[in-house]
């Protein structure tokens, strides 16, 4: 089984990840921009890490403000 590379999922909607990708990423955290009527944010993965702190670091490296993001832990593909 090959390992999913983080850049392969950045910019994609979590709902569009394949079962294989979800299985390999289970337990990791993703950052999604918080939707507001002012920004109409799409549900796109903007960062992925082993912890919320890892996601925050990635967002800051890209010049994004982590305060505008929610952090969600990915679960297995099927429960």
Secondary structure, 3 states (H helix, E strand, C coil): CCCCCHHHHCCCCHHHCCHHHHHHHCCCEEEEECCCCCCCCCCCEEEEECCHHHHHHHHHHCCCCHHHEEEEECCCCCC
